[in-house]
Amino acid sequence: MKKIDIDLWGRKELFDFFSKMSQPFYSVTFTVDVTKIYNYVKRKGLSFYYALVYLCTEAVNDTEAFRCKCQWN
């Protein structure tokens, strides 16, 4: 795993803000049209839930900022 130099990191300001909170989190709500994936899985006899979880996981893993983790000393 590569280490991040916090002082040079482009997300330092966000890290500083959230790291001071006892329960850091944020929530985002948006509308997504899932008609195509719904129709696809129903035609194939697959689980819509599992397909949606799989696709969300792929999207998260494709986003570099979500692949970071902090190790506290």
Phi, psi and omega per residue, in radians:
M1 nan 2.374 -3.140
K2 -1.478 2.481 3.134
K3 -1.563 2.549 -3.122
I4 -1.807 2.262 2.999
D5 -1.441 1.822 -3.037
I6 -0.969 -0.681 -3.087
D7 -1.165 -0.428 -3.137
L8 -1.794 -0.105 -3.042
W9 -1.261 2.354 3.130
G10 -1.157 -0.259 -3.129
R11 -1.876 0.301 -3.103
K12 -0.980 -0.768 -3.112
E13 -1.052 -0.756 3.099
L14 -1.156 -0.730 3.121
F15 -1.046 -0.837 3.140
D16 -1.040 -0.709 -3.128
F17 -1.139 -0.916 -3.054
F18 -1.348 -0.480 -3.080
S19 -1.203 -0.301 3.123
K20 -1.475 -0.156 -3.096
M21 -1.538 2.538 3.123
S22 -1.290 -0.568 3.085
Q23 -2.328 1.348 -3.069
P24 -1.274 2.234 3.055
F25 -2.862 2.854 2.955
Y26 -2.575 2.812 -3.083
S27 -2.235 2.485 3.112
V28 -2.263 2.349 3.103
T29 -2.140 2.320 3.116
F30 -2.704 2.812 3.135
T31 -1.656 2.329 3.116
V32 -2.241 2.292 3.085
D33 -1.488 1.927 -3.099
V34 -1.864 0.327 -3.083
T35 -1.007 -0.783 -3.081
K36 -1.129 -0.794 -3.134
I37 -1.205 -0.640 3.104
Y38 -1.061 -0.859 3.133
N39 -1.094 -0.687 -3.137
Y40 -1.082 -0.899 -3.080
V41 -1.176 -0.578 3.118
K42 -1.193 -0.672 3.081
R43 -1.114 -0.647 -3.091
K44 -1.540 -0.106 -3.132
G45 1.277 0.532 -3.121
L46 -1.760 2.913 3.107
S47 -1.405 2.189 3.083
F48 -1.116 -0.747 -3.132
Y49 -1.019 -0.883 -3.120
Y50 -1.128 -0.655 3.107
A51 -1.131 -0.736 -3.133
L52 -1.167 -0.738 3.090
V53 -1.078 -0.766 3.125
Y54 -1.042 -0.853 -3.102
L55 -1.157 -0.659 3.087
C56 -1.137 -0.726 3.110
T57 -1.103 -0.733 3.079
E58 -1.052 -0.771 -3.136
A59 -1.111 -0.753 3.116
V60 -1.105 -0.780 -3.137
N61 -1.184 -0.394 3.078
D62 -1.394 -0.146 -3.119
T63 -1.781 1.929 -3.020
E64 -0.975 -0.712 -3.094
A65 -1.076 -0.461 3.121
F66 -1.448 -0.149 -3.138
R67 -1.628 0.092 3.136
C68 -1.550 2.598 3.026
K69 -2.515 2.543 -3.129
C70 -1.738 2.464 3.017
Q71 -2.031 2.020 -3.129
W72 -1.544 2.406 3.115
N73 -1.387 nan nan
